[in-house]
Amino acid sequence: MTSQNFRRALVAALVLFPPAATHAQSNGDGFGGSFEPDAPAPIVAPAPASAGDNGGGDFGGSFGDTGGAPPPPPPPPAASGGGAPPPPPPASTGGGAPPPPPPPPPPPPGQQPVPDPAPAVIGGDDFPGGSFDDPGNQPVQPQPPTQPTPPVQPTQPVQPAQPSQPQPPANAGVTVPDQVTQLELQDFGIPPTSSLRSGQFHSATPTLVPGAQVVTTKALADAMNSGTRMVLIDVLGEDYSLPGAVVAPALAQGGNFQDRLQQQATQWLSQVTGGDPATPIVVYCSDPMCWLSYNAALRTIAAGYGNVYWYRGGLHAWQMAGFNLQPSSF
C-alpha cells in the first residue's frame, strides 16, 4: 500500500470512529457523571425564583408550597468520595391556607364578559311584601276595599199583553134617556141567522144573534162602572171608540167559518183574552142598522167563546146617552 492510500484509509477511520474523551473525571464533572457503576446520580438544584414571581405563575403559587415561604436553598454538591446525597426536604402537608382557586379564563377577543344575573326578588312592585330572604324590607301598601258586585237580577219573563180594561163613563150614574132604549131595542122584523153576511152591511138587523146575548147601553155602562173584566171590541174602525175598546174591523168581514180569516180571528182572540175561552167579549159597530158587529159576534162564537155579547145600540146609542168617547186604539 502506498503512503497516499494509507492516509486516505486513516482519515476514513477517524471519521467513522472518533476517539473517546480522555479527560473524563470521576467526580461527575463534564458529562454529568462517572462511567463507574457505583457513582451516585447527580442532583440538579432548582433555579431560584426571579423577583416578582409568586412561585406558581398563573396558578398563584406552587402546589408544594402552601405557606408562601421562599424555596429552600440548593443542597451542597456531593462529595467526591462517592457518598449518597441527602434526601430532598419533604413537601409541606398542613398548617398553611389552601391555595386559592384558579381565576376564570379571559374572554375571547372582541367578546364582553357576561355579568352574573342578579338574584330574582319576589315582592317588588308587583308582589308587595319583600323578597324571600327579607320578608320585611318592603312595606305592604294598604289596598282599597273591593266594592261588592251587585247580584244580577234575573230577567223577568215577558207576560203576554193583557187587554186594557174599559173605563166607566164619567156620567155612569145618569139615567139613560128613553129614546136611547127605543133605538137599540127597535125590531125590524128580520129573523136571526147563523150565517155571515157578505154585503149590504148598512141595513136593518135582527134583534138576536144565535149563541150570543144582547146588552143595552145602561147594562154595559153599569158593568164598566163596576170594573167587570171584559174585552170590548170595536169593528167599525172610526176615529173614536168607547173607552178601553180595541179596534178590529177584520173580525166583521163576510165569508165562512173555515176560511183563513177565521183562523186568524181565532189566534187574535186567544191573544187578547189570554187564552181564556170564558172571558166576556162585547162587540159593537155604529147602530142597529149595521151588520158588521153581527158578523163579528158570529165569528167570535165560532172561535169557541161562550160569553159573547152584542151591543146592538153601538156608538150612536152611546153618544145619545151622553157618555164620553176616546180616540180609537188599534
C-alpha positions in Angstrom: 0.0 0.0 0.0 1.3 3.3 -1.0 1.6 6.1 1.5 -1.1 8.1 -0.2 -3.6 5.2 0.1 -2.7 4.7 3.8 -3.5 8.3 4.6 -6.9 8.1 2.9 -7.7 5.0 4.9 -6.7 6.6 8.2 -8.8 9.7 7.5 -11.8 7.5 6.8 -11.3 5.5 10.0 -11.2 8.7 12.1 -14.4 10.0 10.6 -16.3 6.8 11.3 -14.8 6.1 14.7 -13.9 9.3 16.6 -11.6 8.8 19.6 -13.2 8.7 23.1 -12.7 11.6 25.6 -9.6 11.2 27.6 -10.3 13.7 30.3 -13.4 12.3 32.0 -13.4 13.0 35.7 -14.5 10.5 38.3 -16.3 13.2 40.3 -19.2 13.7 37.8 -18.0 16.9 36.0 -18.0 17.2 32.3 -20.7 14.7 31.0 -22.7 14.8 34.3 -21.5 11.6 36.0 -18.9 8.9 36.0 -19.0 5.8 34.0 -18.3 3.8 37.2 -21.4 1.8 38.3 -21.2 2.9 42.0 -21.3 6.7 41.3 -24.5 8.4 42.6 -26.9 10.2 40.3 -26.2 14.0 40.1 -28.5 16.4 42.0 -29.7 19.3 39.9 -30.5 22.3 42.0 -33.8 24.2 41.2 -33.4 27.6 39.6 -34.1 30.5 42.0 -37.3 32.4 41.5 -37.0 35.7 39.9 -38.1 39.0 41.6 -41.9 39.4 41.4 -42.5 35.7 40.7 -45.1 34.1 43.0 -43.7 30.7 42.6 -46.6 29.4 40.5 -47.1 31.7 37.5 -50.8 31.9 36.7 -51.7 29.4 39.4 -50.8 31.8 42.2 -48.2 29.6 43.9 -46.6 26.2 43.8 -48.6 23.0 44.5 -46.0 22.0 47.2 -45.7 25.5 48.8 -48.8 26.3 50.9 -47.3 28.8 53.3 -45.9 31.3 50.8 -42.2 30.8 52.1 -39.4 31.1 49.6 -37.9 27.9 48.2 -35.2 26.2 50.3 -31.5 26.8 49.2 -30.0 24.2 47.0 -28.1 21.4 48.7 -24.3 21.4 48.6 -22.6 19.5 45.9 -21.9 15.9 46.6 -18.6 14.9 48.0 -16.1 13.3 45.6 -15.9 10.3 48.0 -19.0 8.8 46.3 -21.4 9.1 49.3 -25.2 9.3 48.8 -26.7 12.8 48.5 -29.0 14.0 51.3 -32.7 13.3 50.7 -34.8 16.3 49.5 -37.0 18.1 52.1 -40.5 16.7 52.5 -43.3 18.6 51.0 -45.5 20.6 53.4 -48.8 18.8 54.2 -50.6 21.2 56.5 -50.6 24.4 58.6 -51.0 26.8 55.7 -54.1 28.0 53.9 -55.2 26.0 50.8 -54.3 27.6 47.5 -56.9 30.0 46.1 -59.0 28.7 43.2 -57.7 29.5 39.7 -59.1 32.6 38.1 -61.6 32.2 35.2 -60.0 32.2 31.8 -60.1 35.5 30.0 -62.9 36.0 27.4 -62.1 35.6 23.7 -61.0 38.8 21.9 -64.0 41.0 20.9 -66.4 39.4 23.4 -67.5 41.3 26.6 -67.7 39.3 29.8 -71.3 38.3 30.8 -72.0 39.5 34.4 -73.7 37.1 36.8 -77.5 37.6 36.8 -79.0 39.3 39.8 -81.0 37.1 42.1 -84.7 37.1 41.4 -86.6 39.0 44.1 -90.3 38.2 44.7 -92.0 41.0 46.4 -91.3 44.2 44.5 -93.9 46.5 43.0 -95.8 43.5 41.6 -95.7 41.5 44.7 -95.8 43.7 47.9 -94.1 42.2 51.0 -90.4 41.9 50.1 -88.2 39.0 49.0 -88.0 35.5 50.4 -84.7 36.4 52.2 -86.1 39.5 53.8 -89.9 39.5 54.1 -90.0 42.9 55.8 -87.9 45.0 53.5 -90.9 46.2 51.6 -93.8 47.7 53.4 -97.2 46.3 52.4 -99.3 49.1 50.8 -102.9 49.1 52.0 -105.3 48.2 49.2 -108.6 49.9 48.9 -111.6 47.6 49.8 -113.1 45.9 46.8 -116.7 47.1 46.2 -119.0 44.1 46.1 -120.6 43.4 42.7 -124.3 43.7 42.9 -126.0 40.5 42.1 -127.5 40.2 38.6 -131.2 40.4 38.8 -132.9 37.6 36.9 -134.8 38.7 33.8 -138.5 38.6 34.4 -140.4 36.7 31.7 -142.4 38.8 29.4 -146.0 38.5 30.2 -148.5 38.5 27.4 -150.2 41.8 26.8 -153.5 42.0 28.7 -156.4 43.8 27.2 -157.0 47.2 28.7 -160.0 47.4 30.9 -162.8 49.6 29.8 -163.1 52.7 31.9 -166.6 53.6 33.2 -168.1 56.7 31.6 -167.8 59.9 33.6 -171.7 60.2 33.9 -172.4 56.5 34.5 -174.9 57.3 37.1 -177.0 59.3 34.7 -180.3 57.7 33.7 -180.3 56.6 30.1 -182.9 58.6 28.1 -185.9 56.6 26.8 -185.1 57.4 23.1 -181.8 55.5 23.5 -183.6 52.4 24.8 -186.2 52.7 22.0 -183.3 53.0 19.4 -181.4 50.0 20.5 -184.4 47.7 21.0 -186.2 48.5 17.8 -187.5 45.5 16.0 -187.3 45.5 12.2 -188.8 42.1 11.8 -185.6 40.5 10.5 -185.2 36.9 11.5 -181.9 35.8 13.2 -179.4 33.9 11.2 -176.2 31.9 11.9 -174.6 32.7 8.5 -172.1 35.5 7.8 -173.4 38.5 5.8 -171.2 39.3 2.8 -172.8 42.6 1.5 -175.2 45.4 2.3 -173.9 45.8 5.8 -175.8 49.0 6.4 -179.3 47.6 6.7 -181.7 46.5 9.4 -180.5 43.8 11.7 -182.3 41.1 13.7 -182.9 41.6 17.5 -180.9 38.4 18.4 -177.7 36.6 17.5 -177.8 32.8 17.9 -175.3 31.8 20.6 -174.8 35.4 22.0 -176.6 37.8 24.3 -177.8 41.3 23.6 -176.5 44.0 26.0 -178.1 47.5 26.4 -176.3 50.8 26.9 -177.3 51.0 30.6 -176.2 47.4 31.3 -172.9 48.0 29.6 -172.3 51.3 31.4 -173.1 49.6 34.8 -170.7 46.7 34.1 -167.9 49.1 33.1 -168.5 51.3 36.2 -168.3 48.2 38.5 -165.0 47.1 37.0 -166.2 43.9 35.4 -163.5 42.2 33.4 -164.3 42.1 29.7 -162.9 42.6 26.2 -164.6 45.4 24.3 -164.1 45.2 20.5 -164.9 48.0 18.0 -165.3 46.6 14.5 -166.4 50.0 13.0 -162.9 51.4 12.8 -163.7 55.1 13.1 -161.6 57.8 14.7 -163.3 57.4 18.1 -164.4 54.4 20.1 -165.8 53.5 23.6 -163.3 53.8 26.5 -161.0 50.8 26.7 -162.1 49.3 23.3 -159.7 47.6 20.9 -160.4 48.1 17.2 -160.6 45.0 14.9 -162.5 45.7 11.6 -161.3 42.4 10.0 -163.4 40.5 12.5 -166.6 41.7 10.8 -165.8 40.5 7.3 -168.0 38.0 5.5 -167.1 34.6 4.2 -167.4 31.3 6.1 -166.1 29.8 9.3 -163.5 27.6 7.6 -161.7 30.4 5.7 -158.2 31.8 6.5 -159.8 34.9 8.2 -161.5 32.7 10.7 -158.1 31.1 11.6 -156.6 34.5 12.1 -159.5 35.6 14.2 -159.2 32.6 16.4 -155.4 33.3 17.0 -156.1 37.0 17.7 -158.9 36.4 20.1 -156.7 33.9 22.0 -154.1 36.7 22.4 -156.5 39.4 23.7 -158.2 37.0 26.1 -155.0 35.4 27.4 -156.3 32.0 26.1 -159.3 32.0 28.4 -162.5 31.0 26.4 -164.7 32.1 29.3 -163.7 35.8 29.0 -166.7 38.1 28.4 -166.4 39.6 24.9 -168.5 42.6 23.8 -168.7 43.6 20.1 -170.3 46.7 18.6 -170.4 48.9 15.5 -172.5 52.0 14.7 -176.1 51.3 15.5 -178.9 48.7 14.9 -178.6 49.3 11.2 -175.1 47.8 11.0 -174.3 44.1 10.2 -170.6 44.4 11.0 -171.0 43.7 14.7 -173.4 40.9 13.9 -170.8 39.1 11.8 -168.1 39.7 14.5 -170.4 38.1 17.1 -170.8 35.0 14.9 -167.1 34.7 14.2 -166.3 35.0 18.0 -168.8 32.3 18.8 -167.3 30.0 16.1 -163.8 30.5 17.7 -165.1 28.8 20.8 -166.1 31.6 23.2 -169.3 31.2 25.2 -169.7 34.6 26.8 -170.3 36.8 23.7 -172.3 40.0 24.0 -173.7 42.0 21.1 -174.1 45.7 21.9 -176.7 46.5 19.3 -177.1 50.2 20.0 -173.4 50.8 19.2 -171.6 54.0 19.0 -174.7 56.0 18.2 -176.6 54.9 21.3 -173.6 55.6 23.5 -173.3 59.2 22.2 -177.0 59.7 22.7 -176.7 58.7 26.3 -174.1 61.4 26.8 -171.2 59.1 27.6 -167.7 60.0 26.6 -165.6 58.6 23.8 -161.8 58.3 23.2 -159.5 58.2 20.2 -159.5 54.7 18.7 -156.8 52.3 19.8 -155.8 49.8 17.1 
